[in-house]
Structures are given as C-alpha cells and as structure tokens.
C-alpha cells in the first residue's frame, strides 16, 4: 500500500515535470521567435544606418566639390579683378599724360 502511494506520487511528479517541460518548450519557442524578430529589426536598422551614412558621405562629397568650385570661381574673379585694376591704372596713366 505504501509502495503504491509512492509510485502514484512519482507518477504525479513525472506528470508535473512533463507539463513543466512542455511549458518550457513553449517558452523557448517564444524566445526563439522574439530573438528572430529582434535580429530582423537589427538587420533593418543596420541597412537604414548604412543608407544614412552613404547619404552623409554624398553630402560631404558634394560640399567639398561645391567648396572647390566656389574657390575656383573666386580665383577666376580675383584674376579678372586684378586685370581690370591693371587696365584702370594704364588708362589713368594715359589720361595723366
């Protein structure tokens, strides 16, 4: 009689353990799903970040090109101004003579 009770108690314990394992398996499946979703989000975030970095690089390159173009134009204007100044001096000298 005592042995039957022990066996019955063990069966209940095993049954409880099986339920626990089943619950753990469900939890594990949920956790795996969550991890998978987080990985997908991280990948998406990484792609967005790469796109933003590429845009920033393009903007920086454009700014550098713009600055180069501007400084070239400024140099050209300076040369034209110097040439005009020289012509004015020549005309002033001619007028003085």
MARBA-3410 file (N, C-alpha, C, O; in Angstrom, 1 decimal):
97
0.8,-1.2,0.0,0.0,0.0,0.0,0.9,1.2,0.0,0.6,2.2,-0.7 ~ 1.9,1.2,0.8,2.8,2.4,0.9,3.6,2.5,-0.4,3.9,3.7,-0.9 ~ 3.9,1.4,-1.0,4.7,1.4,-2.3,3.8,2.0,-3.4,4.2,2.7,-4.3 ~ 2.5,1.5,-3.4,1.5,2.0,-4.4,1.4,3.6,-4.3,1.4,4.3,-5.3 ~ 1.4,4.1,-3.1,1.3,5.5,-2.9,2.5,6.2,-3.4,2.5,7.3,-4.0
3.7,5.6,-3.1,5.0,6.2,-3.6,5.0,6.2,-5.1,5.3,7.2,-5.7 ~ 4.6,5.1,-5.8,4.5,5.1,-7.2,3.5,6.1,-7.8,3.8,6.8,-8.7 ~ 2.4,6.2,-7.1,1.3,7.1,-7.5,1.9,8.6,-7.4,1.7,9.4,-8.3 ~ 2.6,8.8,-6.3,3.2,10.2,-6.1,4.2,10.4,-7.1,4.3,11.6,-7.7 ~ 5.1,9.4,-7.5,6.1,9.6,-8.5,5.5,9.9,-9.9,5.9,10.7,-10.6
4.4,9.2,-10.2,3.7,9.4,-11.4,3.2,10.9,-11.5,3.3,11.5,-12.6 ~ 2.6,11.4,-10.4,2.2,12.8,-10.4,3.3,13.7,-10.6,3.2,14.7,-11.3 ~ 4.5,13.4,-9.9,5.6,14.2,-10.1,6.1,14.3,-11.5,6.4,15.3,-12.1 ~ 6.2,13.1,-12.1,6.6,12.9,-13.5,5.6,13.7,-14.4,6.0,14.4,-15.3 ~ 4.3,13.5,-14.2,3.3,14.3,-14.9,3.5,15.8,-14.8,3.4,16.5,-15.8
3.8,16.2,-13.6,4.0,17.7,-13.4,5.3,18.1,-14.1,5.3,19.2,-14.7 ~ 6.3,17.3,-14.1,7.6,17.6,-14.8,7.3,17.7,-16.3,7.9,18.6,-17.0 ~ 6.5,16.7,-16.8,6.2,16.8,-18.2,5.5,18.1,-18.6,5.8,18.7,-19.7 ~ 4.6,18.5,-17.8,3.9,19.8,-18.0,4.9,20.9,-18.0,4.9,21.8,-18.8 ~ 5.8,20.9,-17.0,6.8,21.9,-16.9,7.7,22.0,-18.2,8.0,23.0,-18.7
8.1,20.8,-18.6,9.0,20.7,-19.8,8.2,21.2,-21.0,8.7,22.0,-21.8 ~ 6.9,20.9,-21.1,6.1,21.3,-22.2,6.0,22.9,-22.2,6.1,23.5,-23.2 ~ 5.8,23.4,-21.0,5.7,24.9,-20.8,7.0,25.5,-21.2,7.1,26.6,-21.9 ~ 8.1,24.9,-20.8,9.5,25.4,-21.1,9.7,25.4,-22.6,10.3,26.4,-23.2 ~ 9.2,24.3,-23.3,9.4,24.3,-24.7,8.6,25.4,-25.4,9.1,26.0,-26.4
7.4,25.7,-24.9,6.6,26.8,-25.5,7.4,28.1,-25.2,7.5,28.9,-26.1 ~ 7.9,28.3,-24.0,8.6,29.5,-23.7,9.9,29.6,-24.6,10.1,30.7,-25.1 ~ 10.6,28.5,-24.8,11.8,28.5,-25.7,11.4,28.9,-27.1,12.1,29.7,-27.8 ~ 10.3,28.4,-27.6,9.8,28.7,-29.0,9.5,30.2,-29.0,9.8,30.8,-30.0 ~ 8.9,30.7,-28.0,8.5,32.1,-28.0,9.8,33.0,-28.0,9.9,34.0,-28.7
10.8,32.6,-27.1,12.0,33.3,-27.0,12.8,33.3,-28.4,13.3,34.3,-28.8 ~ 12.8,32.1,-29.0,13.4,32.0,-30.3,12.8,32.9,-31.3,13.4,33.6,-32.1 ~ 11.4,33.0,-31.3,10.7,33.8,-32.2,11.0,35.3,-31.9,11.3,36.1,-32.9 ~ 11.1,35.7,-30.6,11.4,37.1,-30.3,12.8,37.4,-30.7,13.1,38.5,-31.3 ~ 13.8,36.5,-30.5,15.2,36.7,-31.0,15.2,36.9,-32.5,15.9,37.8,-33.0
14.5,36.1,-33.2,14.4,36.2,-34.6,13.9,37.5,-35.1,14.4,38.2,-36.0 ~ 12.8,38.0,-34.4,12.3,39.3,-34.7,13.3,40.4,-34.4,13.4,41.4,-35.2 ~ 14.0,40.3,-33.3,15.0,41.3,-32.9,16.1,41.3,-34.0,16.6,42.4,-34.3 ~ 16.5,40.2,-34.4,17.6,40.1,-35.4,17.1,40.8,-36.7,17.9,41.5,-37.3 ~ 15.9,40.5,-37.1,15.3,41.1,-38.3,15.3,42.7,-38.1,15.7,43.4,-39.1
14.9,43.1,-37.0,14.9,44.6,-36.7,16.3,45.2,-36.8,16.5,46.2,-37.3 ~ 17.2,44.4,-36.1,18.6,44.9,-36.1,19.2,45.0,-37.5,19.9,45.9,-37.9 ~ 18.9,44.0,-38.4,19.3,44.0,-39.8,18.7,45.2,-40.5,19.4,45.9,-41.3 ~ 17.5,45.4,-40.3,16.8,46.6,-40.9,17.4,47.9,-40.5,17.7,48.8,-41.3 ~ 17.7,48.0,-39.2,18.3,49.1,-38.6,19.7,49.3,-39.2,20.1,50.5,-39.5
20.5,48.2,-39.3,21.8,48.3,-39.9,21.8,48.8,-41.4,22.6,49.6,-41.8 ~ 20.8,48.3,-42.1,20.6,48.8,-43.5,20.3,50.3,-43.6,20.8,51.0,-44.4 ~ 19.3,50.7,-42.7,19.0,52.1,-42.6,20.2,53.0,-42.3,20.4,54.0,-42.9 ~ 21.0,52.5,-41.3,22.2,53.2,-40.9,23.2,53.3,-42.1,23.7,54.4,-42.3 ~ 23.4,52.2,-42.8,24.3,52.3,-43.9,23.8,53.3,-45.0,24.6,54.0,-45.6
22.4,53.3,-45.2,21.9,54.3,-46.2,22.1,55.7,-45.7,22.5,56.5,-46.5 ~ 21.9,55.9,-44.4,22.1,57.3,-43.9,23.6,57.7,-44.0,23.9,58.8,-44.4 ~ 24.5,56.7,-43.7,25.9,57.0,-43.8,26.3,57.3,-45.2,27.1,58.2,-45.5 ~ 25.7,56.6,-46.2,26.0,56.8,-47.6,25.5,58.2,-48.0,26.2,58.9,-48.7 ~ 24.3,58.6,-47.5,23.8,60.0,-47.8,24.7,61.0,-47.2,25.0,62.0,-47.9
25.2,60.8,-46.0,26.1,61.8,-45.4,27.4,61.9,-46.2,27.9,63.0,-46.4 ~ 27.9,60.8,-46.6,29.1,60.8,-47.4,28.9,61.6,-48.7,29.7,62.4,-49.1 ~ 27.7,61.3,-49.3,27.4,62.0,-50.6,27.3,63.5,-50.3,27.8,64.3,-51.1 ~ 26.6,63.9,-49.2,26.5,65.3,-48.9,27.9,66.0,-48.7,28.2,67.0,-49.2 ~ 28.7,65.3,-47.9,30.1,65.8,-47.6,30.9,65.9,-48.9,31.6,66.9,-49.1
30.7,64.9,-49.8,31.4,65.0,-51.1,30.9,66.2,-51.9,31.7,66.9,-52.5 ~ 29.6,66.4,-51.9,29.0,67.5,-52.7,29.5,68.8,-52.1,29.9,69.7,-52.8 ~ 29.6,68.9,-50.7,30.0,70.1,-50.1,31.5,70.4,-50.5,31.8,71.5,-50.8 ~ 32.3,69.4,-50.5,33.7,69.5,-50.8,33.8,70.0,-52.3,34.6,70.9,-52.6 ~ 33.0,69.3,-53.2,33.0,69.7,-54.6,32.5,71.2,-54.7,33.1,72.0,-55.5
31.5,71.5,-54.0,30.9,72.9,-54.0,32.0,73.9,-53.6,32.2,74.9,-54.2 ~ 32.7,73.6,-52.5,33.7,74.5,-52.0,34.8,74.6,-53.0,35.3,75.7,-53.2 ~ 35.2,73.5,-53.6,36.3,73.6,-54.7,35.8,74.4,-55.8,36.6,75.3,-56.3 ~ 34.6,74.2,-56.3,34.1,75.0,-57.4,34.0,76.5,-57.0,34.5,77.3,-57.8 ~ 33.5,76.8,-55.8,33.5,78.2,-55.4,34.9,78.8,-55.3,35.0,79.9,-55.8
35.8,78.1,-54.7,37.1,78.7,-54.6,37.8,78.9,-56.0,38.5,79.8,-56.2 ~ 37.5,78.0,-56.9,38.0,78.2,-58.3,37.4,79.4,-58.9,38.1,80.2,-59.5 ~ 36.1,79.6,-58.7,35.4,80.7,-59.2,35.9,82.0,-58.6,36.1,83.0,-59.3 ~ 36.2,82.0,-57.3,36.7,83.1,-56.6,38.1,83.5,-57.2,38.4,84.7,-57.4 ~ 38.9,82.5,-57.4,40.3,82.7,-58.0,40.1,83.4,-59.4,40.8,84.3,-59.7
39.2,82.9,-60.2,39.0,83.5,-61.5,38.5,84.9,-61.4,39.0,85.8,-62.1 ~ 37.6,85.2,-60.5,37.1,86.6,-60.3,38.3,87.5,-59.8,38.4,88.6,-60.2 ~ 39.1,86.9,-58.9,40.3,87.7,-58.4,41.2,88.1,-59.6,41.6,89.3,-59.7 ~ 41.4,87.1,-60.5,42.3,87.4,-61.6,41.7,88.4,-62.5,42.4,89.3,-63.0 ~ 40.4,88.3,-62.8,39.7,89.3,-63.6,39.7,90.7,-62.9,40.0,91.7,-63.6
39.6,90.7,-61.6,39.6,92.0,-60.9,41.0,92.6,-61.0,41.2,93.8,-61.2 ~ 42.1,91.8,-60.8,43.4,92.2,-60.9,43.7,92.8,-62.3,44.3,93.8,-62.5 ~ 43.2,92.1,-63.3,43.4,92.5,-64.7,42.7,93.9,-65.0,43.2,94.8,-65.6 ~ 41.4,94.0,-64.4,40.7,95.3,-64.6,41.4,96.4,-63.8,41.5,97.5,-64.4 ~ 41.9,96.1,-62.7,42.7,97.1,-61.9,43.9,97.6,-62.7,44.2,98.8,-62.7
44.6,96.6,-63.3,45.7,97.0,-64.2,45.3,97.9,-65.3,46.0,98.8,-65.6 ~ 44.2,97.5,-66.0,43.7,98.3,-67.1,43.3,99.7,-66.7,43.6,100.7,-67.4 ~ 42.7,99.8,-65.5,42.4,101.1,-64.9,43.6,102.0,-64.7,43.7,103.1,-65.1 ~ 44.7,101.3,-64.1,45.9,102.1,-63.9,46.5,102.6,-65.2,47.0,103.7,-65.3 ~ 46.5,101.7,-66.2,47.0,102.1,-67.5,46.2,103.2,-68.1,46.8,104.2,-68.6
44.9,103.2,-68.0,44.1,104.3,-68.5,44.3,105.5,-67.7,44.3,106.6,-68.3 ~ 44.5,105.4,-66.4,44.8,106.6,-65.6,46.1,107.3,-66.0,46.2,108.5,-66.1 ~ 47.1,106.4,-66.3,48.4,106.9,-66.7,48.3,107.6,-68.0,48.9,108.7,-68.3 ~ 47.5,107.0,-68.9,47.3,107.6,-70.3,46.6,108.9,-70.2,46.9,109.8,-70.9 ~ 45.6,109.0,-69.3,44.9,110.2,-69.1,45.7,111.3,-68.5,45.6,112.5,-68.8
46.7,110.9,-67.6,47.6,111.9,-67.0,48.5,112.4,-68.0,49.0,113.6,-67.9 ~ 48.9,111.6,-69.0,49.8,112.1,-70.0,49.1,112.9,-71.0,49.7,113.4,-71.9
END
